[in-house]
Amino acid sequence: MATDKRGVQQIKTMGGIVDGRRVRTSAGALLELSMLEMEKQRLTGEMKRADNRSAEIRARVHEIDTKQLRLQRFVERPIAAYQTGQALAAASPLPIHTAPTDRLKRRALSY
C-alpha cells in the first residue's frame, strides 16, 4: 500500500488526455498549438497576479516594520525621559503621534 500524498496536480481530467492521432494531422497540430497558447496565457496571468500579490505583501511587511519601530520608540521614550530627568530634545525621523506631555490638560476630580 502506497501512502504517498497526492494533490491537485495528480487529478486526471479529460483535458489532460492527449490523443496521439490528433497530432498526426495539420488540424490536430493547430488545435494542440492553440491549447498550448491558451495554457501559456493562463499561466502568464497567474504569474502576474502572484507578482502583484507578493509586492502587496512586501509593502505590508515594510509598514509593519515601520510601525513596530515607532511603537518600540514610544515605549522606550518615557523610560529614557525619566532616567535622564529631562525630556528628549532630539528630533526623530519617524513620527510618534503623541501629544507633548507639557501641553496636556490635567483634570482634577472633585467629589
N, C-alpha and C positions, 0 to 999 in steps of 0.2 A: 504494500500500500504506500503510495506516494503522499507525502504530507507537505509538498511544496505549495506555497501560496500563489494564488492566481489573482490577477487583477483585470482591469478593463481591457488591457491590451491583448489578453488571451481569448476574448469573446470572438467567436467566429460568426460573421454575418454573411448574407448573400452578396453584399457589395465586395467582400474580400475574396470571393471565388473568382479565379481567373480562368476563363475558358481558352484553352490553347488554340482552338480552331478560330476564335475570333480574331486573333492577331495575324493569322495567315493571310487575310485579305486586306486590301488597302482601306476599306471602310472600317474594318475592325481595328486597324492600326490607328486611324484617325479618332475613333471612339476612345481607344486607350490613351492617346495623346491628350484628348480633351479632359478625360477623367484625371490624368496626372496633373494637368494645368489647374484644374479646379481644386485639387488637393493642395497644390503648391500655394495657390491664393489663400486658401483657408488657413494653412499653416503660417503664412506670412502675416496675415491679420492677427493670428493668435500671438505671434512673436511681438508684434507692435503693441498689442494690449498688455502683454506681460511686461514689456519695457516701460510702458506708461505707469503701470501699477507699481513696479519697483522704484520708479522715480518718485511717485507719491509716498511710498514707504520710506525712502531715504529722506525726503523732506520732512516727514513727520518725526522721524528719529532725530533729525537735527533740531526741530522745535522742542522735542522732549529734553534733549541735552541742554539747550539754552535755558529752558525753564528750570531744570534741575540745578544748574549753576546759579541762577538767580535766587532760587529758594534756599540753596545752601548758604549763599552770601547773606540772605535775610536772617537765617538762623544764627549765623556767626557774628553778625554785626552788633547786636546788643551786648553779647558777651565781651567783645573787644572793647566796646564803649565803657562798660563797667570796669574792665580790668585796667584801662588807661586812665579812667576818671574823666574823660572828655569825649565828646562826640567825634567821630571820624570825619575829617575835613576833606579827605581825598575823594575826588570825583571818580566814580566807577564808569566803565564803558557801557555797562548794561543797566537799564533802569530797574529799581527795586519795586517801584509802585507803592510806596508807603508814604504817609504824611510825616513831615518832620515832627519830632517829639516836642520841640519848644513851642510849636504853634497849636498843639492840641488843646481843646477846651476841656476843662475838668468840671465835673458836676458834683456838687455835694448833696448828699441825701439828707433831707430833713424830715423827721417823723413827728 
